[in-house]
Amino acid sequence: MKQEDFNTIQTFLTKGGAIKMLANADQQDLDIVYHYAQQLMAGHDFEGAKRILYFLTYLDHWSYDYQFNLGLCHQHTQAHLEALVCFSQAGKVKMTQPYPAYHAALSYLALDNHDGAQKAFHAALIWCHDHVQYATLKQTINEHLKGLHKEAL
């Protein structure tokens, strides 16, 4: 590959482009593959789902669903550092969603990083705000924060 071609691709990707655009990938085909990954997750085959989701995130690193679900797979397989990377990316893609921050907090807890967990729980609370659809999640987060506060005493 010529340096000029490499620079063009690098510029494209740094400006928000995704490989699926370069490959002219059909979204319907990607949706079928993603649906299969969801089926594997539902059947608790998180390793299999991870392999598919890695492929999908390679093609489209701006997909909230791919990043978030890859994070969940990592979390289920105790790969919490990897999960944090995915939840961080998912949170960047959909900043108004509280779930990436909430699940990041759970991974921080699993890593015994209570400070990180507390910060992530507070971030999730910000995104929950007073939205009715997040009332149960907000309650769960507050229970976690109370538990962290008690442990700190």
Stockholm file with secondary structure:
# STOCKHOLM 1.0

chainA/1-153         MKQEDFNTIQTFLTKGGAIKMLANADQQDLDIVYHYAQQLMAGHDFEGAKRILYFLTYLDHWSYDYQFNLGLCHQHTQAHLEALVCFSQAGKVKMTQPYPAYHAALSYLALDNHDGAQKAFHAALIWCHDHVQYATLKQTINEHLKGLHKEAL
#=GR chainA/1-153 SS CCHHHHHHHHHHHHTTCCHHHHTTCCHHHHHHHHHHHHHHHHTTCHHHHHHHHHHHHHHCTTCHHHHHHHHHHHHHTTCHHHHHHHHHHHHHHSTTCSHHHHHHHHHHHHTTCHHHHHHHHHHHHHHHTTCGGGHHHHHHHHHHHHHHHHHHC
#=GC SS_cons         CCHHHHHHHHHHHHTTCCHHHHTTCCHHHHHHHHHHHHHHHHTTCHHHHHHHHHHHHHHCTTCHHHHHHHHHHHHHTTCHHHHHHHHHHHHHHSTTCSHHHHHHHHHHHHTTCHHHHHHHHHHHHHHHTTCGGGHHHHHHHHHHHHHHHHHHC
//
